[in-house]
Amino acid sequence: MLYGIQPAEINAVWEDVRALIEAACETTRGKFDAEDIRAGLLTGEDQLWIWRTSTAFAVGITRLANYPKQRVCTLRIVTGTNMDEWFLPCIETIEAWAKANGCHAMEFQARPGWERFLRHRGYDKTHVYLERAI
């Protein structure tokens, strides 16, 4: 089952999610780390989602972004074990929550493998994001 964790509860669950968040942050090339995510969670700028059952564990981090013409829910981190169990119910729940919070769209900057999971939900590949440190 998916749980949205309130800012006041972040410290109580942090040790449960820290390792997964740290591992996900390693792919950002130094843009942010787990403590940056934790700070955003504590202020409510970011939202923490946890899927926990006896057979799977997953963590999601979202952020609501206000563009000049739209409000969008950005999936910043999505990771866990036994993805076949949690992926669809999690994305459906987060999409419904985003819509209820005034969002017009979802964004997900992710590794290429995520495209195959999101394409059937109506997500279009509109960009390829490549970078290089100089």
Chimera marker file (.cmm) of the C-alpha trace (Angstrom):
<marker_set name="trace">
<marker id="1" x="0.000" y="0.000" z="0.000" r="1" g="1" b="0" radius="0.5"/>
<marker id="2" x="1.166" y="3.545" z="-0.789" r="1" g="1" b="0" radius="0.5"/>
<marker id="3" x="1.476" y="6.083" z="2.004" r="1" g="1" b="0" radius="0.5"/>
<marker id="4" x="2.019" y="9.825" z="1.644" r="1" g="1" b="0" radius="0.5"/>
<marker id="5" x="4.287" y="10.888" z="4.490" r="1" g="1" b="0" radius="0.5"/>
<marker id="6" x="3.654" y="14.263" z="6.114" r="1" g="1" b="0" radius="0.5"/>
<marker id="7" x="6.593" y="16.609" z="6.878" r="1" g="1" b="0" radius="0.5"/>
<marker id="8" x="6.209" y="16.042" z="10.633" r="1" g="1" b="0" radius="0.5"/>
<marker id="9" x="6.720" y="12.276" z="10.066" r="1" g="1" b="0" radius="0.5"/>
<marker id="10" x="9.869" y="12.480" z="7.915" r="1" g="1" b="0" radius="0.5"/>
<marker id="11" x="12.364" y="11.976" z="10.744" r="1" g="1" b="0" radius="0.5"/>
<marker id="12" x="10.474" y="8.905" z="11.974" r="1" g="1" b="0" radius="0.5"/>
<marker id="13" x="10.812" y="7.133" z="8.592" r="1" g="1" b="0" radius="0.5"/>
<marker id="14" x="14.095" y="8.613" z="7.357" r="1" g="1" b="0" radius="0.5"/>
<marker id="15" x="16.284" y="5.619" z="8.213" r="1" g="1" b="0" radius="0.5"/>
<marker id="16" x="13.867" y="3.350" z="6.327" r="1" g="1" b="0" radius="0.5"/>
<marker id="17" x="14.208" y="5.359" z="3.096" r="1" g="1" b="0" radius="0.5"/>
<marker id="18" x="17.643" y="6.981" z="3.330" r="1" g="1" b="0" radius="0.5"/>
<marker id="19" x="19.632" y="4.279" z="1.509" r="1" g="1" b="0" radius="0.5"/>
<marker id="20" x="17.264" y="4.190" z="-1.475" r="1" g="1" b="0" radius="0.5"/>
<marker id="21" x="17.266" y="7.984" z="-1.713" r="1" g="1" b="0" radius="0.5"/>
<marker id="22" x="21.057" y="8.114" z="-1.458" r="1" g="1" b="0" radius="0.5"/>
<marker id="23" x="21.407" y="5.564" z="-4.254" r="1" g="1" b="0" radius="0.5"/>
<marker id="24" x="18.996" y="7.509" z="-6.477" r="1" g="1" b="0" radius="0.5"/>
<marker id="25" x="20.850" y="10.757" z="-5.801" r="1" g="1" b="0" radius="0.5"/>
<marker id="26" x="24.110" y="9.227" z="-7.033" r="1" g="1" b="0" radius="0.5"/>
<marker id="27" x="22.750" y="9.511" z="-10.594" r="1" g="1" b="0" radius="0.5"/>
<marker id="28" x="22.320" y="13.313" z="-10.350" r="1" g="1" b="0" radius="0.5"/>
<marker id="29" x="26.009" y="14.090" z="-10.944" r="1" g="1" b="0" radius="0.5"/>
<marker id="30" x="26.189" y="16.139" z="-7.781" r="1" g="1" b="0" radius="0.5"/>
<marker id="31" x="23.103" y="18.299" z="-8.327" r="1" g="1" b="0" radius="0.5"/>
<marker id="32" x="21.584" y="17.230" z="-5.001" r="1" g="1" b="0" radius="0.5"/>
<marker id="33" x="22.046" y="14.590" z="-2.356" r="1" g="1" b="0" radius="0.5"/>
<marker id="34" x="19.873" y="12.794" z="0.174" r="1" g="1" b="0" radius="0.5"/>
<marker id="35" x="20.212" y="15.591" z="2.736" r="1" g="1" b="0" radius="0.5"/>
<marker id="36" x="18.935" y="18.082" z="0.159" r="1" g="1" b="0" radius="0.5"/>
<marker id="37" x="15.942" y="15.816" z="-0.428" r="1" g="1" b="0" radius="0.5"/>
<marker id="38" x="15.412" y="15.503" z="3.326" r="1" g="1" b="0" radius="0.5"/>
<marker id="39" x="15.444" y="19.286" z="3.710" r="1" g="1" b="0" radius="0.5"/>
<marker id="40" x="12.799" y="19.614" z="0.980" r="1" g="1" b="0" radius="0.5"/>
<marker id="41" x="10.674" y="16.949" z="2.637" r="1" g="1" b="0" radius="0.5"/>
<marker id="42" x="10.856" y="18.662" z="6.023" r="1" g="1" b="0" radius="0.5"/>
<marker id="43" x="9.680" y="21.984" z="4.560" r="1" g="1" b="0" radius="0.5"/>
<marker id="44" x="6.988" y="20.364" z="2.417" r="1" g="1" b="0" radius="0.5"/>
<marker id="45" x="8.600" y="21.525" z="-0.832" r="1" g="1" b="0" radius="0.5"/>
<marker id="46" x="9.002" y="17.840" z="-1.727" r="1" g="1" b="0" radius="0.5"/>
<marker id="47" x="6.650" y="14.992" z="-0.863" r="1" g="1" b="0" radius="0.5"/>
<marker id="48" x="7.628" y="11.483" z="0.266" r="1" g="1" b="0" radius="0.5"/>
<marker id="49" x="5.672" y="8.421" z="-0.799" r="1" g="1" b="0" radius="0.5"/>
<marker id="50" x="6.350" y="4.940" z="0.604" r="1" g="1" b="0" radius="0.5"/>
<marker id="51" x="5.037" y="1.598" z="-0.645" r="1" g="1" b="0" radius="0.5"/>
<marker id="52" x="5.528" y="-1.088" z="1.973" r="1" g="1" b="0" radius="0.5"/>
<marker id="53" x="4.237" y="-4.648" z="1.898" r="1" g="1" b="0" radius="0.5"/>
<marker id="54" x="5.713" y="-7.966" z="2.964" r="1" g="1" b="0" radius="0.5"/>
<marker id="55" x="7.016" y="-8.477" z="-0.603" r="1" g="1" b="0" radius="0.5"/>
<marker id="56" x="7.984" y="-4.999" z="-1.825" r="1" g="1" b="0" radius="0.5"/>
<marker id="57" x="9.345" y="-1.647" z="-0.717" r="1" g="1" b="0" radius="0.5"/>
<marker id="58" x="9.457" y="1.532" z="-2.792" r="1" g="1" b="0" radius="0.5"/>
<marker id="59" x="10.122" y="5.220" z="-2.324" r="1" g="1" b="0" radius="0.5"/>
<marker id="60" x="8.911" y="8.146" z="-4.399" r="1" g="1" b="0" radius="0.5"/>
<marker id="61" x="9.738" y="11.830" z="-4.173" r="1" g="1" b="0" radius="0.5"/>
<marker id="62" x="7.472" y="14.361" z="-5.850" r="1" g="1" b="0" radius="0.5"/>
<marker id="63" x="7.535" y="18.146" z="-6.144" r="1" g="1" b="0" radius="0.5"/>
<marker id="64" x="4.775" y="20.416" z="-7.336" r="1" g="1" b="0" radius="0.5"/>
<marker id="65" x="6.146" y="22.908" z="-9.857" r="1" g="1" b="0" radius="0.5"/>
<marker id="66" x="4.307" y="26.090" z="-10.769" r="1" g="1" b="0" radius="0.5"/>
<marker id="67" x="5.092" y="27.176" z="-14.305" r="1" g="1" b="0" radius="0.5"/>
<marker id="68" x="3.620" y="30.423" z="-15.647" r="1" g="1" b="0" radius="0.5"/>
<marker id="69" x="0.767" y="28.587" z="-17.398" r="1" g="1" b="0" radius="0.5"/>
<marker id="70" x="0.510" y="25.232" z="-15.576" r="1" g="1" b="0" radius="0.5"/>
<marker id="71" x="1.010" y="23.460" z="-12.301" r="1" g="1" b="0" radius="0.5"/>
<marker id="72" x="2.872" y="20.174" z="-12.765" r="1" g="1" b="0" radius="0.5"/>
<marker id="73" x="3.798" y="17.267" z="-10.508" r="1" g="1" b="0" radius="0.5"/>
<marker id="74" x="7.424" y="16.298" z="-10.981" r="1" g="1" b="0" radius="0.5"/>
<marker id="75" x="8.488" y="12.780" z="-10.062" r="1" g="1" b="0" radius="0.5"/>
<marker id="76" x="11.994" y="13.383" z="-8.759" r="1" g="1" b="0" radius="0.5"/>
<marker id="77" x="12.813" y="9.896" z="-7.485" r="1" g="1" b="0" radius="0.5"/>
<marker id="78" x="11.045" y="6.561" z="-7.933" r="1" g="1" b="0" radius="0.5"/>
<marker id="79" x="12.885" y="3.445" z="-6.784" r="1" g="1" b="0" radius="0.5"/>
<marker id="80" x="12.351" y="0.226" z="-4.916" r="1" g="1" b="0" radius="0.5"/>
<marker id="81" x="12.150" y="-3.540" z="-4.948" r="1" g="1" b="0" radius="0.5"/>
<marker id="82" x="9.628" y="-5.793" z="-6.689" r="1" g="1" b="0" radius="0.5"/>
<marker id="83" x="8.489" y="-3.069" z="-9.078" r="1" g="1" b="0" radius="0.5"/>
<marker id="84" x="5.843" y="-5.255" z="-10.720" r="1" g="1" b="0" radius="0.5"/>
<marker id="85" x="3.870" y="-5.094" z="-7.477" r="1" g="1" b="0" radius="0.5"/>
<marker id="86" x="3.945" y="-1.366" z="-6.813" r="1" g="1" b="0" radius="0.5"/>
<marker id="87" x="4.513" y="0.540" z="-10.038" r="1" g="1" b="0" radius="0.5"/>
<marker id="88" x="0.970" y="0.797" z="-11.408" r="1" g="1" b="0" radius="0.5"/>
<marker id="89" x="-0.886" y="1.426" z="-8.124" r="1" g="1" b="0" radius="0.5"/>
<marker id="90" x="1.717" y="4.005" z="-7.106" r="1" g="1" b="0" radius="0.5"/>
<marker id="91" x="1.639" y="5.975" z="-10.348" r="1" g="1" b="0" radius="0.5"/>
<marker id="92" x="-2.173" y="5.920" z="-10.400" r="1" g="1" b="0" radius="0.5"/>
<marker id="93" x="-2.359" y="7.198" z="-6.819" r="1" g="1" b="0" radius="0.5"/>
<marker id="94" x="0.216" y="9.935" z="-7.350" r="1" g="1" b="0" radius="0.5"/>
<marker id="95" x="-1.440" y="11.062" z="-10.599" r="1" g="1" b="0" radius="0.5"/>
<marker id="96" x="-4.817" y="11.298" z="-8.832" r="1" g="1" b="0" radius="0.5"/>
<marker id="97" x="-3.238" y="13.208" z="-5.932" r="1" g="1" b="0" radius="0.5"/>
<marker id="98" x="-1.525" y="15.590" z="-8.363" r="1" g="1" b="0" radius="0.5"/>
<marker id="99" x="-4.793" y="16.267" z="-10.203" r="1" g="1" b="0" radius="0.5"/>
<marker id="100" x="-6.584" y="16.881" z="-6.898" r="1" g="1" b="0" radius="0.5"/>
<marker id="101" x="-3.828" y="19.387" z="-6.062" r="1" g="1" b="0" radius="0.5"/>
<marker id="102" x="-4.372" y="21.400" z="-9.230" r="1" g="1" b="0" radius="0.5"/>
<marker id="103" x="-1.742" y="19.837" z="-11.465" r="1" g="1" b="0" radius="0.5"/>
<marker id="104" x="-2.220" y="19.763" z="-15.224" r="1" g="1" b="0" radius="0.5"/>
<marker id="105" x="0.583" y="17.358" z="-15.989" r="1" g="1" b="0" radius="0.5"/>
<marker id="106" x="3.207" y="14.983" z="-14.644" r="1" g="1" b="0" radius="0.5"/>
<marker id="107" x="6.922" y="15.248" z="-15.348" r="1" g="1" b="0" radius="0.5"/>
<marker id="108" x="9.528" y="12.570" z="-14.915" r="1" g="1" b="0" radius="0.5"/>
<marker id="109" x="13.168" y="13.027" z="-15.719" r="1" g="1" b="0" radius="0.5"/>
<marker id="110" x="14.452" y="9.505" z="-15.499" r="1" g="1" b="0" radius="0.5"/>
<marker id="111" x="16.768" y="6.886" z="-16.854" r="1" g="1" b="0" radius="0.5"/>
<marker id="112" x="15.745" y="5.590" z="-20.303" r="1" g="1" b="0" radius="0.5"/>
<marker id="113" x="14.320" y="2.329" z="-18.963" r="1" g="1" b="0" radius="0.5"/>
<marker id="114" x="11.400" y="4.166" z="-17.378" r="1" g="1" b="0" radius="0.5"/>
<marker id="115" x="10.002" y="4.989" z="-20.832" r="1" g="1" b="0" radius="0.5"/>
<marker id="116" x="8.717" y="1.438" z="-21.314" r="1" g="1" b="0" radius="0.5"/>
<marker id="117" x="6.802" y="1.581" z="-18.020" r="1" g="1" b="0" radius="0.5"/>
<marker id="118" x="5.260" y="5.005" z="-18.623" r="1" g="1" b="0" radius="0.5"/>
<marker id="119" x="4.480" y="4.908" z="-22.352" r="1" g="1" b="0" radius="0.5"/>
<marker id="120" x="1.312" y="2.818" z="-21.874" r="1" g="1" b="0" radius="0.5"/>
<marker id="121" x="0.032" y="5.398" z="-19.351" r="1" g="1" b="0" radius="0.5"/>
<marker id="122" x="0.139" y="8.150" z="-21.970" r="1" g="1" b="0" radius="0.5"/>
<marker id="123" x="3.564" y="9.591" z="-21.182" r="1" g="1" b="0" radius="0.5"/>
<marker id="124" x="5.301" y="10.823" z="-24.316" r="1" g="1" b="0" radius="0.5"/>
<marker id="125" x="9.028" y="10.951" z="-24.824" r="1" g="1" b="0" radius="0.5"/>
<marker id="126" x="9.517" y="14.589" z="-25.794" r="1" g="1" b="0" radius="0.5"/>
<marker id="127" x="13.188" y="15.124" z="-24.958" r="1" g="1" b="0" radius="0.5"/>
<marker id="128" x="16.397" y="13.283" z="-24.415" r="1" g="1" b="0" radius="0.5"/>
<marker id="129" x="18.370" y="14.841" z="-21.609" r="1" g="1" b="0" radius="0.5"/>
<marker id="130" x="22.106" y="14.419" z="-21.978" r="1" g="1" b="0" radius="0.5"/>
<marker id="131" x="24.830" y="16.173" z="-20.047" r="1" g="1" b="0" radius="0.5"/>
<marker id="132" x="28.540" y="16.284" z="-19.585" r="1" g="1" b="0" radius="0.5"/>
<marker id="133" x="30.686" y="17.873" z="-16.948" r="1" g="1" b="0" radius="0.5"/>
<marker id="134" x="33.269" y="20.350" z="-18.259" r="1" g="1" b="0" radius="0.5"/>
<link id1="1" id2="2" r="1" g="1" b="0" radius="0.2"/>
<link id1="2" id2="3" r="1" g="1" b="0" radius="0.2"/>
<link id1="3" id2="4" r="1" g="1" b="0" radius="0.2"/>
<link id1="4" id2="5" r="1" g="1" b="0" radius="0.2"/>
<link id1="5" id2="6" r="1" g="1" b="0" radius="0.2"/>
<link id1="6" id2="7" r="1" g="1" b="0" radius="0.2"/>
<link id1="7" id2="8" r="1" g="1" b="0" radius="0.2"/>
<link id1="8" id2="9" r="1" g="1" b="0" radius="0.2"/>
<link id1="9" id2="10" r="1" g="1" b="0" radius="0.2"/>
<link id1="10" id2="11" r="1" g="1" b="0" radius="0.2"/>
<link id1="11" id2="12" r="1" g="1" b="0" radius="0.2"/>
<link id1="12" id2="13" r="1" g="1" b="0" radius="0.2"/>
<link id1="13" id2="14" r="1" g="1" b="0" radius="0.2"/>
<link id1="14" id2="15" r="1" g="1" b="0" radius="0.2"/>
<link id1="15" id2="16" r="1" g="1" b="0" radius="0.2"/>
<link id1="16" id2="17" r="1" g="1" b="0" radius="0.2"/>
<link id1="17" id2="18" r="1" g="1" b="0" radius="0.2"/>
<link id1="18" id2="19" r="1" g="1" b="0" radius="0.2"/>
<link id1="19" id2="20" r="1" g="1" b="0" radius="0.2"/>
<link id1="20" id2="21" r="1" g="1" b="0" radius="0.2"/>
<link id1="21" id2="22" r="1" g="1" b="0" radius="0.2"/>
<link id1="22" id2="23" r="1" g="1" b="0" radius="0.2"/>
<link id1="23" id2="24" r="1" g="1" b="0" radius="0.2"/>
<link id1="24" id2="25" r="1" g="1" b="0" radius="0.2"/>
<link id1="25" id2="26" r="1" g="1" b="0" radius="0.2"/>
<link id1="26" id2="27" r="1" g="1" b="0" radius="0.2"/>
<link id1="27" id2="28" r="1" g="1" b="0" radius="0.2"/>
<link id1="28" id2="29" r="1" g="1" b="0" radius="0.2"/>
<link id1="29" id2="30" r="1" g="1" b="0" radius="0.2"/>
<link id1="30" id2="31" r="1" g="1" b="0" radius="0.2"/>
<link id1="31" id2="32" r="1" g="1" b="0" radius="0.2"/>
<link id1="32" id2="33" r="1" g="1" b="0" radius="0.2"/>
<link id1="33" id2="34" r="1" g="1" b="0" radius="0.2"/>
<link id1="34" id2="35" r="1" g="1" b="0" radius="0.2"/>
<link id1="35" id2="36" r="1" g="1" b="0" radius="0.2"/>
<link id1="36" id2="37" r="1" g="1" b="0" radius="0.2"/>
<link id1="37" id2="38" r="1" g="1" b="0" radius="0.2"/>
<link id1="38" id2="39" r="1" g="1" b="0" radius="0.2"/>
<link id1="39" id2="40" r="1" g="1" b="0" radius="0.2"/>
<link id1="40" id2="41" r="1" g="1" b="0" radius="0.2"/>
<link id1="41" id2="42" r="1" g="1" b="0" radius="0.2"/>
<link id1="42" id2="43" r="1" g="1" b="0" radius="0.2"/>
<link id1="43" id2="44" r="1" g="1" b="0" radius="0.2"/>
<link id1="44" id2="45" r="1" g="1" b="0" radius="0.2"/>
<link id1="45" id2="46" r="1" g="1" b="0" radius="0.2"/>
<link id1="46" id2="47" r="1" g="1" b="0" radius="0.2"/>
<link id1="47" id2="48" r="1" g="1" b="0" radius="0.2"/>
<link id1="48" id2="49" r="1" g="1" b="0" radius="0.2"/>
<link id1="49" id2="50" r="1" g="1" b="0" radius="0.2"/>
<link id1="50" id2="51" r="1" g="1" b="0" radius="0.2"/>
<link id1="51" id2="52" r="1" g="1" b="0" radius="0.2"/>
<link id1="52" id2="53" r="1" g="1" b="0" radius="0.2"/>
<link id1="53" id2="54" r="1" g="1" b="0" radius="0.2"/>
<link id1="54" id2="55" r="1" g="1" b="0" radius="0.2"/>
<link id1="55" id2="56" r="1" g="1" b="0" radius="0.2"/>
<link id1="56" id2="57" r="1" g="1" b="0" radius="0.2"/>
<link id1="57" id2="58" r="1" g="1" b="0" radius="0.2"/>
<link id1="58" id2="59" r="1" g="1" b="0" radius="0.2"/>
<link id1="59" id2="60" r="1" g="1" b="0" radius="0.2"/>
<link id1="60" id2="61" r="1" g="1" b="0" radius="0.2"/>
<link id1="61" id2="62" r="1" g="1" b="0" radius="0.2"/>
<link id1="62" id2="63" r="1" g="1" b="0" radius="0.2"/>
<link id1="63" id2="64" r="1" g="1" b="0" radius="0.2"/>
<link id1="64" id2="65" r="1" g="1" b="0" radius="0.2"/>
<link id1="65" id2="66" r="1" g="1" b="0" radius="0.2"/>
<link id1="66" id2="67" r="1" g="1" b="0" radius="0.2"/>
<link id1="67" id2="68" r="1" g="1" b="0" radius="0.2"/>
<link id1="68" id2="69" r="1" g="1" b="0" radius="0.2"/>
<link id1="69" id2="70" r="1" g="1" b="0" radius="0.2"/>
<link id1="70" id2="71" r="1" g="1" b="0" radius="0.2"/>
<link id1="71" id2="72" r="1" g="1" b="0" radius="0.2"/>
<link id1="72" id2="73" r="1" g="1" b="0" radius="0.2"/>
<link id1="73" id2="74" r="1" g="1" b="0" radius="0.2"/>
<link id1="74" id2="75" r="1" g="1" b="0" radius="0.2"/>
<link id1="75" id2="76" r="1" g="1" b="0" radius="0.2"/>
<link id1="76" id2="77" r="1" g="1" b="0" radius="0.2"/>
<link id1="77" id2="78" r="1" g="1" b="0" radius="0.2"/>
<link id1="78" id2="79" r="1" g="1" b="0" radius="0.2"/>
<link id1="79" id2="80" r="1" g="1" b="0" radius="0.2"/>
<link id1="80" id2="81" r="1" g="1" b="0" radius="0.2"/>
<link id1="81" id2="82" r="1" g="1" b="0" radius="0.2"/>
<link id1="82" id2="83" r="1" g="1" b="0" radius="0.2"/>
<link id1="83" id2="84" r="1" g="1" b="0" radius="0.2"/>
<link id1="84" id2="85" r="1" g="1" b="0" radius="0.2"/>
<link id1="85" id2="86" r="1" g="1" b="0" radius="0.2"/>
<link id1="86" id2="87" r="1" g="1" b="0" radius="0.2"/>
<link id1="87" id2="88" r="1" g="1" b="0" radius="0.2"/>
<link id1="88" id2="89" r="1" g="1" b="0" radius="0.2"/>
<link id1="89" id2="90" r="1" g="1" b="0" radius="0.2"/>
<link id1="90" id2="91" r="1" g="1" b="0" radius="0.2"/>
<link id1="91" id2="92" r="1" g="1" b="0" radius="0.2"/>
<link id1="92" id2="93" r="1" g="1" b="0" radius="0.2"/>
<link id1="93" id2="94" r="1" g="1" b="0" radius="0.2"/>
<link id1="94" id2="95" r="1" g="1" b="0" radius="0.2"/>
<link id1="95" id2="96" r="1" g="1" b="0" radius="0.2"/>
<link id1="96" id2="97" r="1" g="1" b="0" radius="0.2"/>
<link id1="97" id2="98" r="1" g="1" b="0" radius="0.2"/>
<link id1="98" id2="99" r="1" g="1" b="0" radius="0.2"/>
<link id1="99" id2="100" r="1" g="1" b="0" radius="0.2"/>
<link id1="100" id2="101" r="1" g="1" b="0" radius="0.2"/>
<link id1="101" id2="102" r="1" g="1" b="0" radius="0.2"/>
<link id1="102" id2="103" r="1" g="1" b="0" radius="0.2"/>
<link id1="103" id2="104" r="1" g="1" b="0" radius="0.2"/>
<link id1="104" id2="105" r="1" g="1" b="0" radius="0.2"/>
<link id1="105" id2="106" r="1" g="1" b="0" radius="0.2"/>
<link id1="106" id2="107" r="1" g="1" b="0" radius="0.2"/>
<link id1="107" id2="108" r="1" g="1" b="0" radius="0.2"/>
<link id1="108" id2="109" r="1" g="1" b="0" radius="0.2"/>
<link id1="109" id2="110" r="1" g="1" b="0" radius="0.2"/>
<link id1="110" id2="111" r="1" g="1" b="0" radius="0.2"/>
<link id1="111" id2="112" r="1" g="1" b="0" radius="0.2"/>
<link id1="112" id2="113" r="1" g="1" b="0" radius="0.2"/>
<link id1="113" id2="114" r="1" g="1" b="0" radius="0.2"/>
<link id1="114" id2="115" r="1" g="1" b="0" radius="0.2"/>
<link id1="115" id2="116" r="1" g="1" b="0" radius="0.2"/>
<link id1="116" id2="117" r="1" g="1" b="0" radius="0.2"/>
<link id1="117" id2="118" r="1" g="1" b="0" radius="0.2"/>
<link id1="118" id2="119" r="1" g="1" b="0" radius="0.2"/>
<link id1="119" id2="120" r="1" g="1" b="0" radius="0.2"/>
<link id1="120" id2="121" r="1" g="1" b="0" radius="0.2"/>
<link id1="121" id2="122" r="1" g="1" b="0" radius="0.2"/>
<link id1="122" id2="123" r="1" g="1" b="0" radius="0.2"/>
<link id1="123" id2="124" r="1" g="1" b="0" radius="0.2"/>
<link id1="124" id2="125" r="1" g="1" b="0" radius="0.2"/>
<link id1="125" id2="126" r="1" g="1" b="0" radius="0.2"/>
<link id1="126" id2="127" r="1" g="1" b="0" radius="0.2"/>
<link id1="127" id2="128" r="1" g="1" b="0" radius="0.2"/>
<link id1="128" id2="129" r="1" g="1" b="0" radius="0.2"/>
<link id1="129" id2="130" r="1" g="1" b="0" radius="0.2"/>
<link id1="130" id2="131" r="1" g="1" b="0" radius="0.2"/>
<link id1="131" id2="132" r="1" g="1" b="0" radius="0.2"/>
<link id1="132" id2="133" r="1" g="1" b="0" radius="0.2"/>
<link id1="133" id2="134" r="1" g="1" b="0" radius="0.2"/>
</marker_set>
